[in-house]
């Protein structure tokens, strides 16, 4: 059997790269019996049934280092979460949801703010400050002016990276610029909704000449937080968790409790109001979900 990595999965077919060849494979029935589904990024063993046509079967999955639910990919080392500063405007509530998903998988996280040529210095500085103060590395990019591209390349080199974010923020344009020859379809912005139109229809692992892989994924508008318990939510907000031990009461939810260090930090400007608002909105969402 040959060893390779699944680079794409469509309609029950898995495309496995082995050295310089790609084999079209089905998964053996044993995976269904075990309720296991191969994922893009899985390292696998395949049995070749037709070498000329490059056809075979996925026979074995190696243990996964990580597994994301949405997008459904395995063995990712890090996440680059891409949002644009304009066209469409950044939805920080949605950005915080992406961050929670990446934090839950213990991934290294970078935030890429794209299309910076469309914004003022003040607008860019505001969002950079919010997330750098929250403990994240923020990369500012614009393909039109070629800014930040080399920094982004250095982050992607020799890693398996999920390249995530909503539609229309410029993920495909960035990847086309980073890796020549990808020719990923670039979407337009809807004039009616000011949102991006979906261009990526499935998760696909893209190999980079400089070393490493990138998962280009479909944009999405919501992420399920049902896997989080109320008392654990603060773990996914680094700046909140770091100060939570200063609260008067153990188990403080940082909502209506007195002498809350988080609310004091909010008043002092040490914690961003938009981040705190996201935390409270997610807390209420989790509470409401528990009632049903």
RAPEWO-V156772 format. One record per backbone hydrogen bond with DSSP energy under -1.0 kcal/mol. CO is the residue of the C=O (numbers start at 1). NH is the residue of the N-H. Records with the same first field share a line. If there is no record, write none. Layout:
CO = NH, NH
This chain:
2 = 46
4 = 44
5 = 17
6 = 41
7 = 205
8 = 15
10 = 13
13 = 10
14 = 25
15 = 7
16 = 23
17 = 5
18 = 21
21 = 18
23 = 16
24 = 56
25 = 14
26 = 58
28 = 31
29 = 33
30 = 34
31 = 36
32 = 35
39 = 42
40 = 74
42 = 6
43 = 62
44 = 4
45 = 59, 60
46 = 2
47 = 57
50 = 55
54 = 24
55 = 49, 50
56 = 26
57 = 47
58 = 28
60 = 45
66 = 75
71 = 73
73 = 68
77 = 108
78 = 162
79 = 110
80 = 164
81 = 112
83 = 114
91 = 95
92 = 96
93 = 97
94 = 98
95 = 99
96 = 100
97 = 101
98 = 102
99 = 103
100 = 104
102 = 107
103 = 106
108 = 79
110 = 81
111 = 139
112 = 83
113 = 141
114 = 85
115 = 118
116 = 119
120 = 124
121 = 125
122 = 126
123 = 127
124 = 128
125 = 129
126 = 130
127 = 131
128 = 132
129 = 133
131 = 136
132 = 135
137 = 111
139 = 113
141 = 116
142 = 147
147 = 142
148 = 152
149 = 153
150 = 154
151 = 155
152 = 156
153 = 157
156 = 159
159 = 213
160 = 77, 78
161 = 215
162 = 80
164 = 82
166 = 169
167 = 196
170 = 174
171 = 175
172 = 176
173 = 177
174 = 178
175 = 179
179 = 182
188 = 197
190 = 194
195 = 190
204 = 216
206 = 214
208 = 211
211 = 158
212 = 208
213 = 161
214 = 206
215 = 163
216 = 204
225 = 228
229 = 232
230 = 233
232 = 235
233 = 236
234 = 237
237 = 241
238 = 242
243 = 246
244 = 247
249 = 252
259 = 248
260 = 264
261 = 265
262 = 266
263 = 267
264 = 268
265 = 270, 271
272 = 276
273 = 277
274 = 278
275 = 279
276 = 280
277 = 281
278 = 282
279 = 283
280 = 284
281 = 285
282 = 286
283 = 287
284 = 288
285 = 289
286 = 290
289 = 292
